[in-house]
């Protein structure tokens, strides 16, 4: 892992800490930059798990993906499960997400594909999950996030 990715891991750690809750935990996985010439399944099997199986790949836009990710990360949950006091943390969470989006030049992405994993998911999604293949400025990133109890 290069120093840039290590910096993003710190951003993800901070987001996870802010989203602490009763029966609620979030996970983020960033892989890349990766080889754009490989198929998505080849990258996933090499980086995530040899057991990865896709449930589908759908073309998306950077804006749709950013909106989807932001909505899921800012999920309020319920009294029995979800992040604690999220309303007071939304500004910092949004700032951290924007730091990540800028890091991979998400808004300038030429290709954004949403995909699902039937097998080989690196976490155990319960409340929400997302997975994106992002090609931006001649770099390819795989972003997977989820929340569980």
VMD Tcl script that builds the backbone (N, CA, C; Angstrom):
set m [mol new atoms 447]
animate dup $m
set s [atomselect $m all]
$s set {name element resname resid chain x y z} {
  {N N UNK 1 A 0.854 -1.174 0.000}
  {CA C UNK 1 A 0.000 0.000 0.000}
  {C C UNK 1 A 0.901 1.238 0.000}
  {N N UNK 2 A 0.630 2.151 -0.948}
  {CA C UNK 2 A 1.464 3.348 -1.005}
  {C C UNK 2 A 1.014 4.380 0.026}
  {N N UNK 3 A 1.817 5.434 0.183}
  {CA C UNK 3 A 1.530 6.423 1.231}
  {C C UNK 3 A 0.219 7.167 0.979}
  {N N UNK 4 A -0.142 7.379 -0.299}
  {CA C UNK 4 A -1.421 8.029 -0.600}
  {C C UNK 4 A -2.582 7.183 -0.076}
  {N N UNK 5 A -2.536 5.889 -0.351}
  {CA C UNK 5 A -3.600 4.992 0.108}
  {C C UNK 5 A -3.632 4.915 1.626}
  {N N UNK 6 A -2.468 4.987 2.256}
  {CA C UNK 6 A -2.429 4.967 3.718}
  {C C UNK 6 A -3.137 6.197 4.268}
  {N N UNK 7 A -2.982 7.332 3.608}
  {CA C UNK 7 A -3.665 8.553 4.023}
  {C C UNK 7 A -5.184 8.363 3.913}
  {N N UNK 8 A -5.628 7.729 2.851}
  {CA C UNK 8 A -7.065 7.476 2.688}
  {C C UNK 8 A -7.566 6.493 3.735}
  {N N UNK 9 A -6.724 5.558 4.130}
  {CA C UNK 9 A -7.128 4.634 5.188}
  {C C UNK 9 A -7.385 5.391 6.482}
  {N N UNK 10 A -6.619 6.440 6.728}
  {CA C UNK 10 A -6.849 7.281 7.913}
  {C C UNK 10 A -8.189 8.013 7.800}
  {N N UNK 11 A -8.520 8.465 6.607}
  {CA C UNK 11 A -9.820 9.109 6.380}
  {C C UNK 11 A -10.933 8.104 6.670}
  {N N UNK 12 A -10.801 6.893 6.159}
  {CA C UNK 12 A -11.821 5.868 6.398}
  {C C UNK 12 A -11.923 5.508 7.879}
  {N N UNK 13 A -10.791 5.446 8.568}
  {CA C UNK 13 A -10.816 5.170 10.018}
  {C C UNK 13 A -11.598 6.252 10.762}
  {N N UNK 14 A -11.380 7.504 10.370}
  {CA C UNK 14 A -12.087 8.612 11.024}
  {C C UNK 14 A -13.588 8.512 10.756}
  {N N UNK 15 A -13.966 8.201 9.511}
  {CA C UNK 15 A -15.387 8.036 9.185}
  {C C UNK 15 A -15.983 6.915 10.030}
  {N N UNK 16 A -15.270 5.797 10.114}
  {CA C UNK 16 A -15.758 4.667 10.913}
  {C C UNK 16 A -15.954 5.064 12.371}
  {N N UNK 17 A -15.009 5.828 12.904}
  {CA C UNK 17 A -15.105 6.262 14.301}
  {C C UNK 17 A -16.316 7.176 14.497}
  {N N UNK 18 A -16.529 8.093 13.564}
  {CA C UNK 18 A -17.680 8.993 13.660}
  {C C UNK 18 A -19.004 8.247 13.547}
  {N N UNK 19 A -18.996 7.136 12.842}
  {CA C UNK 19 A -20.230 6.374 12.635}
  {C C UNK 19 A -20.426 5.266 13.666}
  {N N UNK 20 A -19.674 5.321 14.743}
  {CA C UNK 20 A -19.848 4.330 15.802}
  {C C UNK 20 A -21.301 4.333 16.264}
  {N N UNK 21 A -21.817 3.154 16.513}
  {CA C UNK 21 A -23.175 3.056 17.019}
  {C C UNK 21 A -23.436 1.715 17.659}
  {N N UNK 22 A -24.569 1.625 18.312}
  {CA C UNK 22 A -24.994 0.382 18.943}
  {C C UNK 22 A -25.430 -0.565 17.832}
  {N N UNK 23 A -24.855 -1.758 17.811}
  {CA C UNK 23 A -25.174 -2.746 16.775}
  {C C UNK 23 A -24.989 -2.175 15.377}
  {N N UNK 24 A -23.921 -1.416 15.172}
  {CA C UNK 24 A -23.703 -0.778 13.880}
  {C C UNK 24 A -22.212 -0.588 13.657}
  {N N UNK 25 A -21.730 -1.056 12.528}
  {CA C UNK 25 A -20.322 -0.928 12.185}
  {C C UNK 25 A -20.201 -0.754 10.678}
  {N N UNK 26 A -19.317 0.135 10.257}
  {CA C UNK 26 A -19.102 0.342 8.826}
  {C C UNK 26 A -17.727 -0.161 8.413}
  {N N UNK 27 A -17.609 -0.521 7.137}
  {CA C UNK 27 A -16.347 -0.983 6.561}
  {C C UNK 27 A -16.145 -0.304 5.218}
  {N N UNK 28 A -14.899 0.059 4.921}
  {CA C UNK 28 A -14.535 0.633 3.630}
  {C C UNK 28 A -13.289 -0.076 3.132}
  {N N UNK 29 A -13.287 -0.389 1.849}
  {CA C UNK 29 A -12.143 -1.040 1.228}
  {C C UNK 29 A -11.839 -0.316 -0.072}
  {N N UNK 30 A -10.615 0.155 -0.208}
  {CA C UNK 30 A -10.180 0.844 -1.417}
  {C C UNK 30 A -9.016 0.064 -2.007}
  {N N UNK 31 A -9.176 -0.322 -3.258}
  {CA C UNK 31 A -8.134 -1.066 -3.958}
  {C C UNK 31 A -7.702 -0.239 -5.164}
  {N N UNK 32 A -6.404 -0.080 -5.317}
  {CA C UNK 32 A -5.928 0.633 -6.484}
  {C C UNK 32 A -4.765 1.531 -6.145}
  {N N UNK 33 A -4.255 2.220 -7.146}
  {CA C UNK 33 A -4.763 2.128 -8.512}
  {C C UNK 33 A -4.463 0.766 -9.128}
  {N N UNK 34 A -5.373 0.335 -9.957}
  {CA C UNK 34 A -5.312 -0.977 -10.588}
  {C C UNK 34 A -5.148 -0.853 -12.097}
  {N N UNK 35 A -4.885 -1.972 -12.734}
  {CA C UNK 35 A -4.705 -2.053 -14.185}
  {C C UNK 35 A -6.065 -1.975 -14.878}
  {N N UNK 36 A -6.239 -0.967 -15.718}
  {CA C UNK 36 A -7.510 -0.784 -16.430}
  {C C UNK 36 A -7.728 -1.825 -17.521}
  {N N UNK 37 A -6.658 -2.501 -17.927}
  {CA C UNK 37 A -6.793 -3.494 -18.998}
  {C C UNK 37 A -7.382 -4.809 -18.512}
  {N N UNK 38 A -7.347 -5.055 -17.211}
  {CA C UNK 38 A -7.907 -6.296 -16.668}
  {C C UNK 38 A -9.416 -6.183 -16.564}
  {N N UNK 39 A -10.092 -7.311 -16.605}
  {CA C UNK 39 A -11.538 -7.305 -16.391}
  {C C UNK 39 A -11.804 -7.050 -14.910}
  {N N UNK 40 A -13.004 -6.588 -14.626}
  {CA C UNK 40 A -13.376 -6.319 -13.238}
  {C C UNK 40 A -13.228 -7.571 -12.382}
  {N N UNK 41 A -13.697 -8.707 -12.861}
  {CA C UNK 41 A -13.624 -9.931 -12.056}
  {C C UNK 41 A -12.169 -10.343 -11.811}
  {N N UNK 42 A -11.284 -10.111 -12.782}
  {CA C UNK 42 A -9.867 -10.426 -12.569}
  {C C UNK 42 A -9.276 -9.564 -11.454}
  {N N UNK 43 A -9.612 -8.275 -11.467}
  {CA C UNK 43 A -9.118 -7.373 -10.423}
  {C C UNK 43 A -9.668 -7.801 -9.065}
  {N N UNK 44 A -10.964 -8.095 -9.011}
  {CA C UNK 44 A -11.579 -8.491 -7.737}
  {C C UNK 44 A -10.978 -9.779 -7.197}
  {N N UNK 45 A -10.768 -10.755 -8.061}
  {CA C UNK 45 A -10.199 -12.021 -7.600}
  {C C UNK 45 A -8.765 -11.847 -7.134}
  {N N UNK 46 A -8.045 -10.925 -7.741}
  {CA C UNK 46 A -6.662 -10.685 -7.359}
  {C C UNK 46 A -6.572 -9.848 -6.077}
  {N N UNK 47 A -7.437 -8.857 -5.928}
  {CA C UNK 47 A -7.319 -7.908 -4.819}
  {C C UNK 47 A -8.233 -8.198 -3.626}
  {N N UNK 48 A -9.433 -8.712 -3.889}
  {CA C UNK 48 A -10.420 -8.874 -2.818}
  {C C UNK 48 A -10.469 -10.314 -2.336}
  {N N UNK 49 A -10.830 -11.228 -3.233}
  {CA C UNK 49 A -10.942 -12.637 -2.873}
  {C C UNK 49 A -11.009 -13.482 -4.142}
  {N N UNK 50 A -10.323 -14.588 -4.121}
  {CA C UNK 50 A -10.383 -15.520 -5.242}
  {C C UNK 50 A -11.766 -16.114 -5.422}
  {N N UNK 51 A -12.636 -15.920 -4.428}
  {CA C UNK 51 A -13.998 -16.465 -4.470}
  {C C UNK 51 A -15.028 -15.471 -5.004}
  {N N UNK 52 A -14.581 -14.293 -5.429}
  {CA C UNK 52 A -15.528 -13.266 -5.886}
  {C C UNK 52 A -16.382 -13.755 -7.051}
  {N N UNK 53 A -17.670 -13.495 -6.933}
  {CA C UNK 53 A -18.632 -13.730 -8.014}
  {C C UNK 53 A -19.503 -12.494 -8.110}
  {N N UNK 54 A -19.632 -11.963 -9.312}
  {CA C UNK 54 A -20.440 -10.768 -9.539}
  {C C UNK 54 A -21.912 -11.104 -9.681}
  {N N UNK 55 A -22.778 -10.215 -9.186}
  {CA C UNK 55 A -24.219 -10.363 -9.411}
  {C C UNK 55 A -24.692 -9.431 -10.517}
  {N N UNK 56 A -23.857 -8.533 -10.931}
  {CA C UNK 56 A -24.214 -7.633 -12.010}
  {C C UNK 56 A -23.315 -6.424 -12.017}
  {N N UNK 57 A -23.167 -5.841 -13.191}
  {CA C UNK 57 A -22.384 -4.630 -13.362}
  {C C UNK 57 A -23.256 -3.653 -14.134}
  {N N UNK 58 A -23.438 -2.460 -13.573}
  {CA C UNK 58 A -24.310 -1.460 -14.182}
  {C C UNK 58 A -23.532 -0.160 -14.334}
  {N N UNK 59 A -23.553 0.383 -15.542}
  {CA C UNK 59 A -22.915 1.685 -15.785}
  {C C UNK 59 A -23.605 2.740 -14.930}
  {N N UNK 60 A -22.832 3.618 -14.356}
  {CA C UNK 60 A -23.347 4.690 -13.521}
  {C C UNK 60 A -22.650 5.977 -13.934}
  {N N UNK 61 A -22.967 7.042 -13.249}
  {CA C UNK 61 A -22.239 8.294 -13.453}
  {C C UNK 61 A -21.549 8.631 -12.149}
  {N N UNK 62 A -20.564 9.505 -12.227}
  {CA C UNK 62 A -19.872 9.923 -11.016}
  {C C UNK 62 A -20.854 10.549 -10.033}
  {N N UNK 63 A -21.738 11.409 -10.530}
  {CA C UNK 63 A -22.703 12.080 -9.647}
  {C C UNK 63 A -23.624 11.072 -8.973}
  {N N UNK 64 A -24.153 10.117 -9.727}
  {CA C UNK 64 A -25.037 9.102 -9.131}
  {C C UNK 64 A -24.304 8.298 -8.060}
  {N N UNK 65 A -23.064 7.914 -8.341}
  {CA C UNK 65 A -22.293 7.123 -7.385}
  {C C UNK 65 A -21.974 7.929 -6.126}
  {N N UNK 66 A -21.556 9.178 -6.303}
  {CA C UNK 66 A -21.247 10.034 -5.161}
  {C C UNK 66 A -22.488 10.240 -4.296}
  {N N UNK 67 A -23.629 10.478 -4.945}
  {CA C UNK 67 A -24.882 10.641 -4.199}
  {C C UNK 67 A -25.244 9.371 -3.440}
  {N N UNK 68 A -25.080 8.218 -4.084}
  {CA C UNK 68 A -25.397 6.932 -3.460}
  {C C UNK 68 A -24.499 6.679 -2.252}
  {N N UNK 69 A -23.215 6.865 -2.424}
  {CA C UNK 69 A -22.262 6.640 -1.338}
  {C C UNK 69 A -22.547 7.589 -0.176}
  {N N UNK 70 A -22.748 8.856 -0.484}
  {CA C UNK 70 A -23.018 9.851 0.570}
  {C C UNK 70 A -24.292 9.518 1.327}
  {N N UNK 71 A -25.332 9.146 0.603}
  {CA C UNK 71 A -26.606 8.799 1.256}
  {C C UNK 71 A -26.433 7.611 2.194}
  {N N UNK 72 A -25.691 6.614 1.760}
  {CA C UNK 72 A -25.514 5.420 2.591}
  {C C UNK 72 A -24.634 5.717 3.806}
  {N N UNK 73 A -23.563 6.444 3.611}
  {CA C UNK 73 A -22.682 6.761 4.740}
  {C C UNK 73 A -23.419 7.607 5.776}
  {N N UNK 74 A -24.312 8.473 5.328}
  {CA C UNK 74 A -25.056 9.346 6.246}
  {C C UNK 74 A -26.376 8.715 6.728}
  {N N UNK 75 A -26.518 7.426 6.536}
  {CA C UNK 75 A -27.683 6.668 6.993}
  {C C UNK 75 A -27.886 6.888 8.493}
  {N N UNK 76 A -29.105 7.242 8.876}
  {CA C UNK 76 A -29.376 7.560 10.282}
  {C C UNK 76 A -29.688 6.343 11.137}
  {N N UNK 77 A -30.163 5.283 10.544}
  {CA C UNK 77 A -30.476 4.083 11.303}
  {C C UNK 77 A -31.716 4.243 12.159}
  {N N UNK 78 A -31.805 3.433 13.195}
  {CA C UNK 78 A -32.932 3.485 14.118}
  {C C UNK 78 A -32.393 3.513 15.545}
  {N N UNK 79 A -33.283 3.571 16.509}
  {CA C UNK 79 A -32.829 3.631 17.907}
  {C C UNK 79 A -32.081 2.375 18.329}
  {N N UNK 80 A -32.365 1.242 17.703}
  {CA C UNK 80 A -31.707 -0.010 18.074}
  {C C UNK 80 A -30.436 -0.289 17.297}
  {N N UNK 81 A -30.274 0.368 16.169}
  {CA C UNK 81 A -29.070 0.147 15.373}
  {C C UNK 81 A -28.851 1.326 14.435}
  {N N UNK 82 A -27.658 1.806 14.439}
  {CA C UNK 82 A -27.308 2.941 13.607}
  {C C UNK 82 A -26.271 3.787 14.311}
  {N N UNK 83 A -25.718 4.747 13.604}
  {CA C UNK 83 A -24.698 5.602 14.226}
  {C C UNK 83 A -25.302 6.490 15.302}
  {N N UNK 84 A -24.511 6.774 16.332}
  {CA C UNK 84 A -24.959 7.625 17.421}
  {C C UNK 84 A -24.741 9.096 17.069}
  {N N UNK 85 A -25.747 9.913 17.339}
  {CA C UNK 85 A -25.659 11.372 17.178}
  {C C UNK 85 A -25.121 11.791 15.812}
  {N N UNK 86 A -25.612 11.160 14.756}
  {CA C UNK 86 A -25.077 11.442 13.422}
  {C C UNK 86 A -25.349 12.872 12.967}
  {N N UNK 87 A -26.457 13.439 13.406}
  {CA C UNK 87 A -26.803 14.792 12.963}
  {C C UNK 87 A -25.675 15.777 13.264}
  {N N UNK 88 A -25.053 15.647 14.424}
  {CA C UNK 88 A -23.977 16.567 14.811}
  {C C UNK 88 A -22.661 16.268 14.088}
  {N N UNK 89 A -22.597 15.167 13.370}
  {CA C UNK 89 A -21.359 14.751 12.708}
  {C C UNK 89 A -21.422 14.882 11.192}
  {N N UNK 90 A -22.579 15.242 10.652}
  {CA C UNK 90 A -22.753 15.240 9.196}
  {C C UNK 90 A -21.774 16.154 8.472}
  {N N UNK 91 A -21.491 17.308 9.034}
  {CA C UNK 91 A -20.585 18.248 8.376}
  {C C UNK 91 A -19.188 17.641 8.237}
  {N N UNK 92 A -18.670 17.054 9.324}
  {CA C UNK 92 A -17.342 16.438 9.263}
  {C C UNK 92 A -17.348 15.216 8.352}
  {N N UNK 93 A -18.397 14.414 8.420}
  {CA C UNK 93 A -18.493 13.239 7.544}
  {C C UNK 93 A -18.489 13.654 6.075}
  {N N UNK 94 A -19.246 14.677 5.753}
  {CA C UNK 94 A -19.308 15.164 4.374}
  {C C UNK 94 A -17.940 15.675 3.931}
  {N N UNK 95 A -17.251 16.367 4.808}
  {CA C UNK 95 A -15.913 16.873 4.499}
  {C C UNK 95 A -14.940 15.715 4.239}
  {N N UNK 96 A -14.998 14.679 5.051}
  {CA C UNK 96 A -14.130 13.512 4.864}
  {C C UNK 96 A -14.453 12.785 3.571}
  {N N UNK 97 A -15.733 12.629 3.272}
  {CA C UNK 97 A -16.119 12.004 2.005}
  {C C UNK 97 A -15.590 12.817 0.826}
  {N N UNK 98 A -15.722 14.134 0.896}
  {CA C UNK 98 A -15.224 14.985 -0.183}
  {C C UNK 98 A -13.714 14.869 -0.340}
  {N N UNK 99 A -13.006 14.718 0.771}
  {CA C UNK 99 A -11.554 14.509 0.710}
  {C C UNK 99 A -11.246 13.243 -0.083}
  {N N UNK 100 A -11.998 12.187 0.194}
  {CA C UNK 100 A -11.813 10.943 -0.551}
  {C C UNK 100 A -12.179 11.124 -2.024}
  {N N UNK 101 A -13.337 11.721 -2.302}
  {CA C UNK 101 A -13.768 11.912 -3.689}
  {C C UNK 101 A -12.717 12.703 -4.469}
  {N N UNK 102 A -12.135 13.714 -3.850}
  {CA C UNK 102 A -11.086 14.508 -4.504}
  {C C UNK 102 A -9.820 13.687 -4.717}
  {N N UNK 103 A -9.481 12.853 -3.753}
  {CA C UNK 103 A -8.274 12.031 -3.831}
  {C C UNK 103 A -8.266 11.170 -5.089}
  {N N UNK 104 A -9.405 10.555 -5.414}
  {CA C UNK 104 A -9.446 9.698 -6.603}
  {C C UNK 104 A -10.005 10.432 -7.825}
  {N N UNK 105 A -10.194 11.743 -7.707}
  {CA C UNK 105 A -10.762 12.551 -8.807}
  {C C UNK 105 A -12.078 11.945 -9.287}
  {N N UNK 106 A -12.923 11.599 -8.328}
  {CA C UNK 106 A -14.182 10.903 -8.615}
  {C C UNK 106 A -15.064 11.699 -9.578}
  {N N UNK 107 A -15.195 12.992 -9.365}
  {CA C UNK 107 A -16.084 13.792 -10.209}
  {C C UNK 107 A -15.632 13.837 -11.661}
  {N N UNK 108 A -14.347 13.590 -11.923}
  {CA C UNK 108 A -13.824 13.587 -13.288}
  {C C UNK 108 A -13.784 12.187 -13.891}
  {N N UNK 109 A -14.329 11.201 -13.220}
  {CA C UNK 109 A -14.244 9.816 -13.685}
  {C C UNK 109 A -14.842 9.648 -15.076}
  {N N UNK 110 A -14.097 8.949 -15.908}
  {CA C UNK 110 A -14.564 8.641 -17.260}
  {C C UNK 110 A -15.514 7.444 -17.256}
  {N N UNK 111 A -15.250 6.499 -16.366}
  {CA C UNK 111 A -16.069 5.280 -16.256}
  {C C UNK 111 A -16.376 5.051 -14.785}
  {N N UNK 112 A -17.640 4.821 -14.494}
  {CA C UNK 112 A -18.065 4.435 -13.151}
  {C C UNK 112 A -19.075 3.306 -13.319}
  {N N UNK 113 A -18.780 2.162 -12.723}
  {CA C UNK 113 A -19.688 1.028 -12.779}
  {C C UNK 113 A -19.989 0.564 -11.363}
  {N N UNK 114 A -21.265 0.379 -11.098}
  {CA C UNK 114 A -21.687 -0.201 -9.831}
  {C C UNK 114 A -21.771 -1.710 -10.036}
  {N N UNK 115 A -21.372 -2.460 -9.026}
  {CA C UNK 115 A -21.460 -3.913 -9.140}
  {C C UNK 115 A -21.852 -4.512 -7.802}
  {N N UNK 116 A -22.322 -5.740 -7.861}
  {CA C UNK 116 A -22.674 -6.474 -6.655}
  {C C UNK 116 A -21.823 -7.721 -6.551}
  {N N UNK 117 A -21.657 -8.199 -5.351}
  {CA C UNK 117 A -20.886 -9.417 -5.110}
  {C C UNK 117 A -21.784 -10.493 -4.518}
  {N N UNK 118 A -21.914 -11.586 -5.236}
  {CA C UNK 118 A -22.671 -12.735 -4.734}
  {C C UNK 118 A -21.834 -13.482 -3.706}
  {N N UNK 119 A -20.541 -13.567 -3.977}
  {CA C UNK 119 A -19.593 -14.210 -3.057}
  {C C UNK 119 A -18.311 -13.395 -3.040}
  {N N UNK 120 A -17.571 -13.520 -1.947}
  {CA C UNK 120 A -16.268 -12.878 -1.847}
  {C C UNK 120 A -16.297 -11.461 -1.312}
  {N N UNK 121 A -17.436 -11.034 -0.777}
  {CA C UNK 121 A -17.511 -9.690 -0.204}
  {C C UNK 121 A -16.541 -9.604 0.966}
  {N N UNK 122 A -15.765 -8.516 1.074}
  {CA C UNK 122 A -14.792 -8.429 2.170}
  {C C UNK 122 A -15.402 -8.133 3.541}
  {N N UNK 123 A -16.695 -7.886 3.600}
  {CA C UNK 123 A -17.363 -7.612 4.879}
  {C C UNK 123 A -18.711 -8.335 4.880}
  {N N UNK 124 A -19.521 -8.037 5.876}
  {CA C UNK 124 A -20.833 -8.663 6.004}
  {C C UNK 124 A -21.902 -7.566 5.976}
  {N N UNK 125 A -22.414 -7.232 4.778}
  {CA C UNK 125 A -23.388 -6.136 4.690}
  {C C UNK 125 A -24.741 -6.498 5.290}
  {N N UNK 126 A -25.298 -5.581 6.072}
  {CA C UNK 126 A -26.626 -5.769 6.645}
  {C C UNK 126 A -27.537 -4.605 6.267}
  {N N UNK 127 A -27.147 -3.387 6.636}
  {CA C UNK 127 A -28.016 -2.233 6.426}
  {C C UNK 127 A -27.845 -1.631 5.037}
  {N N UNK 128 A -26.612 -1.512 4.585}
  {CA C UNK 128 A -26.349 -0.989 3.249}
  {C C UNK 128 A -24.991 -1.471 2.777}
  {N N UNK 129 A -24.800 -1.449 1.464}
  {CA C UNK 129 A -23.482 -1.686 0.900}
  {C C UNK 129 A -23.416 -1.055 -0.486}
  {N N UNK 130 A -22.210 -0.821 -0.936}
  {CA C UNK 130 A -21.986 -0.330 -2.292}
  {C C UNK 130 A -20.654 -0.880 -2.778}
  {N N UNK 131 A -20.540 -0.967 -4.101}
  {CA C UNK 131 A -19.296 -1.400 -4.723}
  {C C UNK 131 A -19.205 -0.709 -6.080}
  {N N UNK 132 A -18.086 -0.031 -6.306}
  {CA C UNK 132 A -17.891 0.721 -7.541}
  {C C UNK 132 A -16.517 0.465 -8.140}
  {N N UNK 133 A -16.505 0.385 -9.455}
  {CA C UNK 133 A -15.294 0.331 -10.268}
  {C C UNK 133 A -15.172 1.720 -10.890}
  {N N UNK 134 A -14.126 2.454 -10.534}
  {CA C UNK 134 A -13.999 3.864 -10.902}
  {C C UNK 134 A -12.718 4.076 -11.708}
  {N N UNK 135 A -12.865 4.621 -12.914}
  {CA C UNK 135 A -11.729 4.914 -13.777}
  {C C UNK 135 A -11.634 6.429 -13.916}
  {N N UNK 136 A -10.567 6.995 -13.384}
  {CA C UNK 136 A -10.412 8.443 -13.401}
  {C C UNK 136 A -8.949 8.818 -13.594}
  {N N UNK 137 A -8.700 9.684 -14.548}
  {CA C UNK 137 A -7.361 10.185 -14.826}
  {C C UNK 137 A -6.338 9.056 -14.976}
  {N N UNK 138 A -6.677 8.094 -15.816}
  {CA C UNK 138 A -5.819 6.948 -16.132}
  {C C UNK 138 A -5.477 6.087 -14.921}
  {N N UNK 139 A -6.346 6.138 -13.920}
  {CA C UNK 139 A -6.188 5.294 -12.733}
  {C C UNK 139 A -7.518 4.591 -12.473}
  {N N UNK 140 A -7.431 3.384 -11.973}
  {CA C UNK 140 A -8.623 2.598 -11.690}
  {C C UNK 140 A -8.648 2.269 -10.207}
  {N N UNK 141 A -9.835 2.496 -9.620}
  {CA C UNK 141 A -10.038 2.249 -8.193}
  {C C UNK 141 A -11.245 1.341 -8.011}
  {N N UNK 142 A -11.167 0.475 -7.045}
  {CA C UNK 142 A -12.315 -0.337 -6.618}
  {C C UNK 142 A -12.644 0.127 -5.203}
  {N N UNK 143 A -13.886 0.562 -5.011}
  {CA C UNK 143 A -14.344 1.017 -3.691}
  {C C UNK 143 A -15.501 0.140 -3.257}
  {N N UNK 144 A -15.371 -0.448 -2.079}
  {CA C UNK 144 A -16.437 -1.273 -1.505}
  {C C UNK 144 A -16.687 -0.775 -0.095}
  {N N UNK 145 A -17.955 -0.567 0.240}
  {CA C UNK 145 A -18.319 -0.130 1.577}
  {C C UNK 145 A -19.587 -0.839 2.029}
  {N N UNK 146 A -19.729 -0.980 3.338}
  {CA C UNK 146 A -20.928 -1.630 3.861}
  {C C UNK 146 A -21.097 -1.302 5.349}
  {N N UNK 147 A -22.274 -1.595 5.835}
  {CA C UNK 147 A -22.532 -1.493 7.270}
  {C C UNK 147 A -23.179 -2.776 7.745}
  {N N UNK 148 A -22.886 -3.115 8.979}
  {CA C UNK 148 A -23.435 -4.346 9.548}
  {C C UNK 148 A -23.728 -4.127 11.019}
  {N N UNK 149 A -24.304 -5.146 11.630}
  {CA C UNK 149 A -24.593 -5.059 13.061}
  {C C UNK 149 A -23.623 -5.884 13.871}
}
mol reanalyze $m
mol bondsrecalc $m
mol representation Tube
mol addrep $m
